Amino acid sequence: MGQLKRDILDELIAWKKRADRKPIILTGVRQCGKTYALVEFGREHYEDVAYFNFEGNQTLAERFSENLDPKRILLELGVLRGKPIQPGNTLLILDEIQFCGPALTALKYFQESTPEYDIACAGSLLGIALSKPSSFPVGKVDFLTMRPLSFREFIIANDGAMLAGYLENASLEPIPEIFAMKLRGWLKTYFVTGGMPEVVVKWLESGDTGIVDRIQDSILNSYVLDFAKHAPSSDFPKLSLIWNSIPDQMAKESGKFVFGHVRKGARAKDLEDAMQWLIDAQMAHKVCRISKPGMPLSAYADPGYFKLYLCDVGLLRRMTRLPASAILEESALYTEFKGALTENFVLCELMALIGDAPFCWKSENTAEVDFVAQLDGEIVPFEVKAATNVKARSLGIYRKAYAPNVSIRTSMLNLRREDGLLNIPLYMLWTLSTLVKKCKP
């Protein structure tokens, strides 16, 4: 895989510098680049990297089967690789740690008895939960969540670091059209590729959408295999039904996820466990409706009314079999699904910024605001527009009812501010925090 600058590296560096550092577990949807990020972090910031992968490695698992004495384990891991593991100099990486419950338990003893060693693990959050370690190291580990490349990371991967730096310092005035045009082109490409690292690298190397499609198909197939590997056998058919239903339900006008549309006559109690499996695996994201924008937003959430989105806009595009050419050439085929694809993009960008899924708002009538999120102490509504037609009746109703200090419309229009409403171009949404701060008196 080619070189990609991932934002998670800054968080790993901050972890390394902490005096109270604990073993860290990097979680995230499969194939989002966790292993690559940890290995690159080790190569850049340590003299030595000791890498071990638990998947299918019985010899490694046996090092944790006798007892969980950290010093013995560290000694034997050093012997196993033919080189000692040195505190402060070696980054010990335990990959796919969900396949070894005792190794998860051992992290507690590493933290208590050998805190001078730097230990970083990668694994599926769902797999970790299902691995049932005898004693999970609650409070003894740090967690970080990794996601597919954000659009900012995609810009940088396209040699756009200088432009990204310029945008980070932009005022609330429209940006020059020459830059906007380049960003619009990258955004269309990102809707095709999404942010899965292997897909992005192969696109940068080849510019071949056929290769992009094949890699995305491979990732999607691996997700289905994960259903069979990790989920209870009775849940496998339900998981497949829900997973395949998400794009279809997103395309409907309301976007609300309805269990009865997954399988005729199905009810929430029949399918909600399987749905939660997908959410815990970080393959899908759930956005609940709130009755009003109060803090905390979760206190006003209606768990019975929600939307489901996918973890990556490129995978969503591929699941619908929307041709890459339809997006790149903006053909009529793209029109029907453009809104749903754009919403999924915005959702993923917001999650990269705020860490958690936002909410949505719907009035007692038909007014609906796509997303509502808490940002720097403000509750901020977001209206998503896929193009330049930006009439936002619902956002107007919301603003009249709740008078938010800042309201965001994100569209293909250039950056501009008007009467308490900030229009942020879709391709600049990642600068949200900086722009909102500039809106404050």
Order of alpha helices (4+ residues) and beta strands (2+ residues): alpha-beta-alpha-beta-alpha-alpha-beta-alpha-beta-alpha-beta-alpha-alpha-alpha-alpha-alpha-alpha-alpha-alpha-beta-beta-alpha-alpha-alpha-beta-beta-beta-alpha-beta-beta-beta-alpha
